[in-house]
């Protein structure tokens, strides 16, 4: 069984080009399910599993208070594993063949307003020196390019091209894309690079964004940074890098950007992924429509 899991790990990482974080999540889900099988059925052989055993795991997770969306994610990991076993002819039928995903409420992602962005970028006083310049650039780059947190952390020094006003980022499944950078942000980049060059020690010298001690940023630092600055101007429950990405797309659509262009900027593989952002812009459109149409003035 361990051999099948090891081959599955290689399949996810090498053939599917999933990130190490995603591969680890899939394998953790398999381990949790295997532990459940051992405890509930005294048999942890994943190949001999039937749907009733999987159903028992779903019920157990639900009883433990795990949300439907989290359960669906765990079952998605199992589905991928059994598809792999089918592909490698280790099983003849997937035990999840007729499984239907649990219904889960859609989480409404509320973007920041243009006023909130103006306050964070133009009204807040940032710390002096390297850290303040870096923090403001992180916020502005998220808002003006729509890049993901992992893409910002992984941004390389040589992939910032000020002569052409672009950055090259490595997205999901190792897909590269080039994103234009606004002139105002290009100026901030020049100031940041000047401050960066004065750091006493640089360890991760190929990484564009660094901590004061010269190493590249990490996930929790970036999340805390965004949460900290936006907590000063916004009462929204969620203040994260992903909300800034959502804000980038929503504001572009609100101002008339073509959805296919937004799709390319975000690095989405399908238009369906981009269309989730049209809900917010539709709300804005309704507000404008309601206040501007003559039939609504009476």
Secondary structure, 3 states (H helix, E strand, C coil): CHHHHHHHHHHHHHHCCCCHHHHHHHHHHHHHHHHHHHHHHCCCCHHHCCHHHHHHHHHHHHHCCCCHHHHHHHHHHHHHHHHHHHHCCCCCCCCCCCCCCCCCCCCCCCCCCHHHHHHHHHHCCCCCCHHHHHHHHHHHHHHHHCCCHHHHHCCEHHHEECCCCEEEEECHHHCEEEEECCHHHHHHHHHHHHHHCCCCCCCCCCECCECCCCCECCHHHHHHHHHHHHHCCCCCCCCCHHHHHHHHHHHHHHCCCCHHHHHHHHCCCCHHHHHCCHHHHHHHHHHHHHHHCHHHCC
